[in-house]
Protein backbone atom coordinates (compact mmCIF):
# COMPACT_ATOMS: atom_id res chain seq x y z
CA UNK A 1 0.00 0.00 0.00
CA UNK A 2 1.15 3.54 -0.70
CA UNK A 3 0.69 6.67 1.36
CA UNK A 4 -0.65 9.84 -0.26
CA UNK A 5 -2.47 12.86 1.10
CA UNK A 6 -6.13 13.58 0.45
CA UNK A 7 -8.03 16.79 1.06
CA UNK A 8 -11.84 16.77 0.87
CA UNK A 9 -14.34 14.14 1.97
CA UNK A 10 -14.71 12.68 -1.53
CA UNK A 11 -10.92 12.46 -1.85
CA UNK A 12 -10.79 10.72 1.54
CA UNK A 13 -13.32 8.14 0.37
CA UNK A 14 -11.33 7.65 -2.82
CA UNK A 15 -8.17 7.26 -0.76
CA UNK A 16 -9.75 4.58 1.43
CA UNK A 17 -11.03 2.69 -1.61
CA UNK A 18 -7.54 2.88 -3.11
CA UNK A 19 -6.09 1.46 0.11
CA UNK A 20 -3.89 4.47 0.88
CA UNK A 21 -2.65 4.02 4.43
CA UNK A 22 -2.78 7.68 5.45
CA UNK A 23 -6.36 8.05 4.24
CA UNK A 24 -7.44 4.85 5.99
CA UNK A 25 -5.96 6.23 9.23
CA UNK A 26 -7.72 9.58 8.72
CA UNK A 27 -11.02 7.84 8.04
CA UNK A 28 -10.71 5.80 11.22
CA UNK A 29 -9.95 8.96 13.19
CA UNK A 30 -13.10 10.56 11.75
CA UNK A 31 -15.11 7.49 12.73
CA UNK A 32 -13.87 7.67 16.32
CA UNK A 33 -14.44 11.41 16.56
CA UNK A 34 -17.83 11.21 14.77
CA UNK A 35 -16.70 14.02 12.42
CA UNK A 36 -18.54 13.61 9.14
CA UNK A 37 -18.42 9.85 9.56
CA UNK A 38 -22.01 8.98 8.52
CA UNK A 39 -21.60 10.60 5.09
CA UNK A 40 -18.24 8.92 4.56
CA UNK A 41 -19.52 5.54 5.74
CA UNK A 42 -22.53 5.79 3.45
CA UNK A 43 -20.18 6.29 0.51
CA UNK A 44 -18.01 3.35 1.57
CA UNK A 45 -20.78 0.92 2.46
CA UNK A 46 -21.43 -0.42 -1.10
CA UNK A 47 -17.79 -1.59 -1.15
CA UNK A 48 -18.04 -3.54 2.13
CA UNK A 49 -19.08 -7.09 2.88
CA UNK A 50 -16.02 -8.76 1.37
CA UNK A 51 -13.71 -9.12 4.39
CA UNK A 52 -13.71 -12.00 6.82
CA UNK A 53 -14.29 -10.54 10.29
CA UNK A 54 -12.93 -12.58 13.20
CA UNK A 55 -13.21 -11.61 16.86
CA UNK A 56 -10.58 -12.57 19.43
CA UNK A 57 -11.83 -12.30 23.00
CA UNK A 58 -11.08 -13.60 26.47
CA UNK A 59 -10.03 -12.50 29.95
CA UNK A 60 -7.10 -10.16 30.67
CA UNK A 61 -3.74 -11.90 30.53
CA UNK A 62 -4.84 -14.66 28.17
CA UNK A 63 -2.34 -13.64 25.50
CA UNK A 64 -4.85 -12.30 22.97
CA UNK A 65 -2.47 -9.73 21.46
CA UNK A 66 0.28 -12.28 20.92
CA UNK A 67 -2.17 -14.69 19.32
CA UNK A 68 -3.53 -11.92 17.06
CA UNK A 69 0.01 -11.09 15.96
CA UNK A 70 0.80 -14.73 15.20
CA UNK A 71 -2.48 -15.19 13.32
CA UNK A 72 -1.77 -12.07 11.25
CA UNK A 73 1.66 -13.45 10.38
CA UNK A 74 0.13 -16.80 9.43
CA UNK A 75 -2.48 -15.24 7.16
CA UNK A 76 0.13 -12.93 5.62
CA UNK A 77 2.10 -16.06 4.80
CA UNK A 78 -0.97 -17.28 2.93
CA UNK A 79 -1.13 -14.02 0.97
CA UNK A 80 -3.97 -12.26 2.83
CA UNK A 81 -3.97 -8.61 3.86
CA UNK A 82 -4.94 -8.11 7.49
CA UNK A 83 -6.59 -5.22 9.32
CA UNK A 84 -6.53 -5.28 13.12
CA UNK A 85 -8.84 -3.33 15.40
CA UNK A 86 -7.37 -3.60 18.90
CA UNK A 87 -9.78 -2.31 21.53
CA UNK A 88 -7.77 -0.93 24.42
CA UNK A 89 -8.78 0.46 27.81
CA UNK A 90 -9.34 4.22 27.86
CA UNK A 91 -6.89 6.63 29.42
CA UNK A 92 -8.50 8.10 32.59
CA UNK A 93 -7.02 11.48 31.59
CA UNK A 94 -7.47 11.90 27.83
CA UNK A 95 -10.09 9.23 27.14
CA UNK A 96 -7.87 7.88 24.36
CA UNK A 97 -6.64 4.34 23.90
CA UNK A 98 -3.75 3.09 25.99
CA UNK A 99 -1.71 1.76 23.08
CA UNK A 100 -0.40 -1.44 24.64
CA UNK A 101 -1.44 -3.63 21.73
CA UNK A 102 0.62 -1.75 19.17
CA UNK A 103 3.69 -2.26 21.34
CA UNK A 104 2.99 -5.98 21.75
CA UNK A 105 2.47 -6.36 17.98
CA UNK A 106 5.77 -4.71 17.06
CA UNK A 107 6.80 -7.62 14.81
CA UNK A 108 4.06 -6.83 12.28
CA UNK A 109 3.73 -3.08 12.78
CA UNK A 110 5.87 -2.25 9.73
CA UNK A 111 4.34 -4.89 7.44
CA UNK A 112 2.64 -2.97 4.57
CA UNK A 113 0.00 -5.70 4.33
CA UNK A 114 -1.07 -5.21 7.96
CA UNK A 115 -2.89 -2.21 9.39
CA UNK A 116 -3.25 -1.93 13.18
CA UNK A 117 -5.64 0.50 14.82
CA UNK A 118 -6.05 0.87 18.57
CA UNK A 119 -9.45 2.15 19.70
CA UNK A 120 -10.46 3.27 23.18
CA UNK A 121 -13.55 1.82 24.83
CA UNK A 122 -14.44 5.33 26.11
CA UNK A 123 -16.78 3.86 28.68
CA UNK A 124 -18.51 1.43 26.33
CA UNK A 125 -19.23 -1.95 27.90
CA UNK A 126 -19.12 -5.34 26.21
CA UNK A 127 -15.43 -5.39 25.32
CA UNK A 128 -15.71 -3.16 22.22
CA UNK A 129 -15.53 0.52 21.37
CA UNK A 130 -18.68 2.22 20.07
CA UNK A 131 -17.08 2.75 16.65
CA UNK A 132 -15.78 -0.80 16.19
CA UNK A 133 -18.33 -1.78 13.54
CA UNK A 134 -17.69 1.40 11.56
CA UNK A 135 -13.93 0.84 11.76
CA UNK A 136 -14.41 -2.65 10.34
CA UNK A 137 -16.32 -1.14 7.40
CA UNK A 138 -13.44 1.25 6.67
CA UNK A 139 -10.89 -1.58 6.67
CA UNK A 140 -13.23 -3.76 4.61
CA UNK A 141 -13.72 -1.02 2.00
CA UNK A 142 -9.94 -0.44 1.95
CA UNK A 143 -9.48 -3.99 0.68
CA UNK A 144 -8.27 -5.90 3.72
CA UNK A 145 -9.28 -9.52 3.23
CA UNK A 146 -9.25 -10.36 6.94
CA UNK A 147 -10.17 -8.08 9.83
CA UNK A 148 -9.25 -9.22 13.33
CA UNK A 149 -11.02 -7.54 16.25
CA UNK A 150 -9.25 -7.95 19.57
CA UNK A 151 -11.51 -7.04 22.47
CA UNK A 152 -10.39 -5.48 25.70
CA UNK A 153 -10.10 -8.13 28.44
CA UNK A 154 -13.63 -9.29 29.14
CA UNK A 155 -15.56 -11.09 31.85
CA UNK A 156 -18.39 -13.55 31.72
CA UNK A 157 -21.09 -11.34 30.22
CA UNK A 158 -19.21 -8.82 28.09
CA UNK A 159 -19.91 -10.53 24.80
CA UNK A 160 -20.66 -7.78 22.26
CA UNK A 161 -18.05 -9.25 19.93
CA UNK A 162 -20.72 -11.57 18.49
CA UNK A 163 -22.48 -8.45 17.16
CA UNK A 164 -19.43 -7.43 15.15
CA UNK A 165 -17.66 -10.65 14.07
CA UNK A 166 -18.76 -13.63 12.05
CA UNK A 167 -16.38 -15.99 13.86
CA UNK A 168 -15.53 -15.58 17.53
CA UNK A 169 -12.38 -17.07 19.03
CA UNK A 170 -12.38 -17.33 22.82
CA UNK A 171 -8.87 -17.39 24.30
CA UNK A 172 -8.46 -18.91 27.74
CA UNK A 173 -5.49 -19.99 29.84
CA UNK A 174 -5.03 -22.41 32.71
CA UNK A 175 -4.40 -21.17 36.21
CA UNK A 176 -6.16 -17.80 36.39
CA UNK A 177 -8.21 -18.50 39.49
CA UNK A 178 -11.19 -20.61 38.39
CA UNK A 179 -10.46 -24.10 37.15
CA UNK A 180 -11.44 -22.69 33.77
CA UNK A 181 -12.97 -19.32 32.98
CA UNK A 182 -15.19 -20.97 30.38
CA UNK A 183 -17.55 -22.02 33.16
CA UNK A 184 -19.23 -18.68 32.57
CA UNK A 185 -22.37 -18.94 30.49
CA UNK A 186 -21.82 -15.82 28.40
CA UNK A 187 -18.25 -16.53 27.31
CA UNK A 188 -18.95 -20.23 26.76
CA UNK A 189 -21.92 -19.65 24.48
CA UNK A 190 -20.29 -17.16 22.10
CA UNK A 191 -17.25 -19.21 21.13
CA UNK A 192 -16.93 -20.72 17.66
CA UNK A 193 -13.32 -21.70 18.32
CA UNK A 194 -11.79 -22.13 21.78
CA UNK A 195 -8.08 -21.65 22.30
CA UNK A 196 -6.25 -22.75 25.43
CA UNK A 197 -3.21 -20.51 25.22
CA UNK A 198 -0.02 -20.90 27.25
CA UNK A 199 -0.57 -24.63 26.91
CA UNK A 200 2.93 -25.31 28.22
CA UNK A 201 1.64 -24.46 31.70
CA UNK A 202 0.44 -27.04 34.20
CA UNK A 203 -3.29 -27.59 33.96
CA UNK A 204 -3.63 -26.97 30.22
CA UNK A 205 -4.91 -30.48 29.48
CA UNK A 206 -7.43 -30.19 32.29
CA UNK A 207 -8.58 -26.80 31.02
CA UNK A 208 -9.11 -28.15 27.50
CA UNK A 209 -10.98 -31.17 28.84
CA UNK A 210 -13.25 -28.99 30.95
CA UNK A 211 -14.10 -26.79 27.98
CA UNK A 212 -14.94 -29.88 25.92
CA UNK A 213 -17.12 -31.22 28.72
CA UNK A 214 -18.98 -27.92 29.07
CA UNK A 215 -19.57 -27.82 25.32
CA UNK A 216 -21.34 -31.16 25.62
CA UNK A 217 -24.06 -29.35 27.58
CA UNK A 218 -24.23 -26.24 25.39
CA UNK A 219 -26.38 -26.19 22.22
CA UNK A 220 -24.28 -25.26 19.18
CA UNK A 221 -26.56 -26.49 16.39
CA UNK A 222 -24.56 -28.04 13.58
CA UNK A 223 -21.16 -26.62 14.52
CA UNK A 224 -19.13 -28.15 17.30
CA UNK A 225 -16.52 -25.59 18.43
CA UNK A 226 -13.04 -27.09 18.32
CA UNK A 227 -10.64 -26.67 21.25
CA UNK A 228 -7.09 -25.81 20.17
CA UNK A 229 -4.00 -25.68 22.38
CA UNK A 230 -1.48 -22.95 21.63
CA UNK A 231 1.72 -21.43 22.92
CA UNK A 232 1.39 -18.18 20.99
CA UNK A 233 4.76 -16.79 22.09
CA UNK A 234 6.44 -19.68 20.24
CA UNK A 235 3.91 -19.87 17.40
CA UNK A 236 2.76 -23.33 18.45
CA UNK A 237 -0.82 -24.20 17.53
CA UNK A 238 -1.32 -20.99 15.51
CA UNK A 239 -1.73 -22.75 12.17
CA UNK A 240 -4.27 -25.13 13.74
CA UNK A 241 -6.15 -22.11 15.10
CA UNK A 242 -6.21 -20.46 11.66
CA UNK A 243 -7.44 -23.71 10.11
CA UNK A 244 -10.23 -23.93 12.70
CA UNK A 245 -11.22 -20.30 11.94
CA UNK A 246 -11.30 -21.05 8.21
CA UNK A 247 -13.31 -24.23 8.79
CA UNK A 248 -15.92 -22.21 10.64
CA UNK A 249 -16.00 -19.72 7.78
CA UNK A 250 -16.67 -22.55 5.34
CA UNK A 251 -19.42 -23.83 7.61
CA UNK A 252 -21.13 -20.43 7.65
CA UNK A 253 -20.96 -20.16 3.87
CA UNK A 254 -22.64 -23.54 3.41
CA UNK A 255 -25.16 -23.41 6.27
CA UNK A 256 -28.22 -21.26 6.97
CA UNK A 257 -26.59 -20.21 10.25
CA UNK A 258 -24.31 -17.92 8.23
CA UNK A 259 -27.19 -15.87 6.85
CA UNK A 260 -28.92 -15.80 10.24
CA UNK A 261 -25.77 -14.47 11.90
CA UNK A 262 -25.44 -11.73 9.29
CA UNK A 263 -29.05 -10.79 9.94
CA UNK A 264 -28.49 -10.63 13.72
CA UNK A 265 -25.38 -8.49 13.28
CA UNK A 266 -27.20 -6.13 10.94
CA UNK A 267 -30.10 -5.83 13.35
CA UNK A 268 -27.76 -5.13 16.28
CA UNK A 269 -25.92 -2.49 14.27
CA UNK A 270 -29.10 -0.66 13.28
CA UNK A 271 -30.22 -0.64 16.91
CA UNK A 272 -26.83 0.74 17.97
CA UNK A 273 -27.08 3.55 15.41
CA UNK A 274 -30.60 4.40 16.57
CA UNK A 275 -29.50 4.37 20.21
CA UNK A 276 -26.59 6.68 19.42
CA UNK A 277 -28.84 9.10 17.54
CA UNK A 278 -31.30 9.15 20.41
CA UNK A 279 -28.52 9.75 22.90
CA UNK A 280 -27.06 12.60 20.87
CA UNK A 281 -30.51 14.18 20.44
CA UNK A 282 -31.09 14.06 24.19
CA UNK A 283 -27.64 15.51 24.89
CA UNK A 284 -28.15 18.31 22.34
CA UNK A 285 -31.17 19.54 24.29
CA UNK A 286 -29.81 18.67 27.71
CA UNK A 287 -29.97 22.21 29.12
CA UNK A 288 -33.17 23.30 27.39
CA UNK A 289 -36.27 23.90 29.55
CA UNK A 290 -37.68 20.54 30.53
CA UNK A 291 -34.56 18.98 28.98
CA UNK A 292 -32.34 16.20 30.25
CA UNK A 293 -30.53 18.15 32.96
CA UNK A 294 -33.81 19.41 34.40
CA UNK A 295 -35.13 15.85 34.32
CA UNK A 296 -32.08 14.73 36.30
CA UNK A 297 -32.81 17.35 38.96
CA UNK A 298 -36.51 16.47 39.05
CA UNK A 299 -35.80 12.77 39.52
CA UNK A 300 -33.12 13.53 42.11
CA UNK A 301 -35.59 15.65 44.09
CA UNK A 302 -38.32 13.01 43.70
CA UNK A 303 -40.55 15.50 41.85
CA UNK A 304 -40.76 13.03 38.98
CA UNK A 305 -40.09 9.32 38.66
CA UNK A 306 -37.43 8.20 36.15
CA UNK A 307 -39.91 6.35 33.96
CA UNK A 308 -42.14 9.39 33.53
CA UNK A 309 -39.10 11.58 32.89
CA UNK A 310 -37.79 9.20 30.22
CA UNK A 311 -41.22 9.00 28.59
CA UNK A 312 -41.49 12.81 28.53
CA UNK A 313 -38.05 13.20 26.97
CA UNK A 314 -38.81 10.51 24.40
CA UNK A 315 -42.16 12.03 23.50
CA UNK A 316 -40.51 15.44 23.18
CA UNK A 317 -38.01 14.08 20.67
CA UNK A 318 -40.81 12.58 18.62
CA UNK A 319 -42.70 15.87 18.70
CA UNK A 320 -45.63 14.21 20.48
C-alpha positions in Angstrom: 0.0 0.0 0.0 1.2 3.5 -0.7 0.7 6.7 1.4 -0.6 9.8 -0.3 -2.5 12.9 1.1 -6.1 13.6 0.5 -8.0 16.8 1.1 -11.8 16.8 0.9 -14.3 14.1 2.0 -14.7 12.7 -1.5 -10.9 12.5 -1.8 -10.8 10.7 1.5 -13.3 8.1 0.4 -11.3 7.7 -2.8 -8.2 7.3 -0.8 -9.7 4.6 1.4 -11.0 2.7 -1.6 -7.5 2.9 -3.1 -6.1 1.5 0.1 -3.9 4.5 0.9 -2.6 4.0 4.4 -2.8 7.7 5.4 -6.4 8.1 4.2 -7.4 4.9 6.0 -6.0 6.2 9.2 -7.7 9.6 8.7 -11.0 7.8 8.0 -10.7 5.8 11.2 -9.9 9.0 13.2 -13.1 10.6 11.7 -15.1 7.5 12.7 -13.9 7.7 16.3 -14.4 11.4 16.6 -17.8 11.2 14.8 -16.7 14.0 12.4 -18.5 13.6 9.1 -18.4 9.9 9.6 -22.0 9.0 8.5 -21.6 10.6 5.1 -18.2 8.9 4.6 -19.5 5.5 5.7 -22.5 5.8 3.4 -20.2 6.3 0.5 -18.0 3.4 1.6 -20.8 0.9 2.5 -21.4 -0.4 -1.1 -17.8 -1.6 -1.2 -18.0 -3.5 2.1 -19.1 -7.1 2.9 -16.0 -8.8 1.4 -13.7 -9.1 4.4 -13.7 -12.0 6.8 -14.3 -10.5 10.3 -12.9 -12.6 13.2 -13.2 -11.6 16.9 -10.6 -12.6 19.4 -11.8 -12.3 23.0 -11.1 -13.6 26.5 -10.0 -12.5 29.9 -7.1 -10.2 30.7 -3.7 -11.9 30.5 -4.8 -14.7 28.2 -2.3 -13.6 25.5 -4.8 -12.3 23.0 -2.5 -9.7 21.5 0.3 -12.3 20.9 -2.2 -14.7 19.3 -3.5 -11.9 17.1 0.0 -11.1 16.0 0.8 -14.7 15.2 -2.5 -15.2 13.3 -1.8 -12.1 11.3 1.7 -13.4 10.4 0.1 -16.8 9.4 -2.5 -15.2 7.2 0.1 -12.9 5.6 2.1 -16.1 4.8 -1.0 -17.3 2.9 -1.1 -14.0 1.0 -4.0 -12.3 2.8 -4.0 -8.6 3.9 -4.9 -8.1 7.5 -6.6 -5.2 9.3 -6.5 -5.3 13.1 -8.8 -3.3 15.4 -7.4 -3.6 18.9 -9.8 -2.3 21.5 -7.8 -0.9 24.4 -8.8 0.5 27.8 -9.3 4.2 27.9 -6.9 6.6 29.4 -8.5 8.1 32.6 -7.0 11.5 31.6 -7.5 11.9 27.8 -10.1 9.2 27.1 -7.9 7.9 24.4 -6.6 4.3 23.9 -3.7 3.1 26.0 -1.7 1.8 23.1 -0.4 -1.4 24.6 -1.4 -3.6 21.7 0.6 -1.7 19.2 3.7 -2.3 21.3 3.0 -6.0 21.7 2.5 -6.4 18.0 5.8 -4.7 17.1 6.8 -7.6 14.8 4.1 -6.8 12.3 3.7 -3.1 12.8 5.9 -2.2 9.7 4.3 -4.9 7.4 2.6 -3.0 4.6 0.0 -5.7 4.3 -1.1 -5.2 8.0 -2.9 -2.2 9.4 -3.2 -1.9 13.2 -5.6 0.5 14.8 -6.1 0.9 18.6 -9.5 2.2 19.7 -10.5 3.3 23.2 -13.6 1.8 24.8 -14.4 5.3 26.1 -16.8 3.9 28.7 -18.5 1.4 26.3 -19.2 -1.9 27.9 -19.1 -5.3 26.2 -15.4 -5.4 25.3 -15.7 -3.2 22.2 -15.5 0.5 21.4 -18.7 2.2 20.1 -17.1 2.7 16.6 -15.8 -0.8 16.2 -18.3 -1.8 13.5 -17.7 1.4 11.6 -13.9 0.8 11.8 -14.4 -2.6 10.3 -16.3 -1.1 7.4 -13.4 1.3 6.7 -10.9 -1.6 6.7 -13.2 -3.8 4.6 -13.7 -1.0 2.0 -9.9 -0.4 1.9 -9.5 -4.0 0.7 -8.3 -5.9 3.7 -9.3 -9.5 3.2 -9.2 -10.4 6.9 -10.2 -8.1 9.8 -9.3 -9.2 13.3 -11.0 -7.5 16.2 -9.2 -7.9 19.6 -11.5 -7.0 22.5 -10.4 -5.5 25.7 -10.1 -8.1 28.4 -13.6 -9.3 29.1 -15.6 -11.1 31.8 -18.4 -13.6 31.7 -21.1 -11.3 30.2 -19.2 -8.8 28.1 -19.9 -10.5 24.8 -20.7 -7.8 22.3 -18.0 -9.3 19.9 -20.7 -11.6 18.5 -22.5 -8.5 17.2 -19.4 -7.4 15.2 -17.7 -10.7 14.1 -18.8 -13.6 12.0 -16.4 -16.0 13.9 -15.5 -15.6 17.5 -12.4 -17.1 19.0 -12.4 -17.3 22.8 -8.9 -17.4 24.3 -8.5 -18.9 27.7 -5.5 -20.0 29.8 -5.0 -22.4 32.7 -4.4 -21.2 36.2 -6.2 -17.8 36.4 -8.2 -18.5 39.5 -11.2 -20.6 38.4 -10.5 -24.1 37.1 -11.4 -22.7 33.8 -13.0 -19.3 33.0 -15.2 -21.0 30.4 -17.6 -22.0 33.2 -19.2 -18.7 32.6 -22.4 -18.9 30.5 -21.8 -15.8 28.4 -18.3 -16.5 27.3 -18.9 -20.2 26.8 -21.9 -19.6 24.5 -20.3 -17.2 22.1 -17.3 -19.2 21.1 -16.9 -20.7 17.7 -13.3 -21.7 18.3 -11.8 -22.1 21.8 -8.1 -21.6 22.3 -6.3 -22.8 25.4 -3.2 -20.5 25.2 0.0 -20.9 27.3 -0.6 -24.6 26.9 2.9 -25.3 28.2 1.6 -24.5 31.7 0.4 -27.0 34.2 -3.3 -27.6 34.0 -3.6 -27.0 30.2 -4.9 -30.5 29.5 -7.4 -30.2 32.3 -8.6 -26.8 31.0 -9.1 -28.2 27.5 -11.0 -31.2 28.8 -13.3 -29.0 31.0 -14.1 -26.8 28.0 -14.9 -29.9 25.9 -17.1 -31.2 28.7 -19.0 -27.9 29.1 -19.6 -27.8 25.3 -21.3 -31.2 25.6 -24.1 -29.4 27.6 -24.2 -26.2 25.4 -26.4 -26.2 22.2 -24.3 -25.3 19.2 -26.6 -26.5 16.4 -24.6 -28.0 13.6 -21.2 -26.6 14.5 -19.1 -28.2 17.3 -16.5 -25.6 18.4 -13.0 -27.1 18.3 -10.6 -26.7 21.2 -7.1 -25.8 20.2 -4.0 -25.7 22.4 -1.5 -22.9 21.6 1.7 -21.4 22.9 1.4 -18.2 21.0 4.8 -16.8 22.1 6.4 -19.7 20.2 3.9 -19.9 17.4 2.8 -23.3 18.5 -0.8 -24.2 17.5 -1.3 -21.0 15.5 -1.7 -22.7 12.2 -4.3 -25.1 13.7 -6.1 -22.1 15.1 -6.2 -20.5 11.7 -7.4 -23.7 10.1 -10.2 -23.9 12.7 -11.2 -20.3 11.9 -11.3 -21.1 8.2 -13.3 -24.2 8.8 -15.9 -22.2 10.6 -16.0 -19.7 7.8 -16.7 -22.6 5.3 -19.4 -23.8 7.6 -21.1 -20.4 7.6 -21.0 -20.2 3.9 -22.6 -23.5 3.4 -25.2 -23.4 6.3 -28.2 -21.3 7.0 -26.6 -20.2 10.2 -24.3 -17.9 8.2 -27.2 -15.9 6.9 -28.9 -15.8 10.2 -25.8 -14.5 11.9 -25.4 -11.7 9.3 -29.1 -10.8 9.9 -28.5 -10.6 13.7 -25.4 -8.5 13.3 -27.2 -6.1 10.9 -30.1 -5.8 13.3 -27.8 -5.1 16.3 -25.9 -2.5 14.3 -29.1 -0.7 13.3 -30.2 -0.6 16.9 -26.8 0.7 18.0 -27.1 3.5 15.4 -30.6 4.4 16.6 -29.5 4.4 20.2 -26.6 6.7 19.4 -28.8 9.1 17.5 -31.3 9.2 20.4 -28.5 9.7 22.9 -27.1 12.6 20.9 -30.5 14.2 20.4 -31.1 14.1 24.2 -27.6 15.5 24.9 -28.2 18.3 22.3 -31.2 19.5 24.3 -29.8 18.7 27.7 -30.0 22.2 29.1 -33.2 23.3 27.4 -36.3 23.9 29.6 -37.7 20.5 30.5 -34.6 19.0 29.0 -32.3 16.2 30.2 -30.5 18.1 33.0 -33.8 19.4 34.4 -35.1 15.9 34.3 -32.1 14.7 36.3 -32.8 17.4 39.0 -36.5 16.5 39.1 -35.8 12.8 39.5 -33.1 13.5 42.1 -35.6 15.7 44.1 -38.3 13.0 43.7 -40.5 15.5 41.8 -40.8 13.0 39.0 -40.1 9.3 38.7 -37.4 8.2 36.2 -39.9 6.3 34.0 -42.1 9.4 33.5 -39.1 11.6 32.9 -37.8 9.2 30.2 -41.2 9.0 28.6 -41.5 12.8 28.5 -38.0 13.2 27.0 -38.8 10.5 24.4 -42.2 12.0 23.5 -40.5 15.4 23.2 -38.0 14.1 20.7 -40.8 12.6 18.6 -42.7 15.9 18.7 -45.6 14.2 20.5 
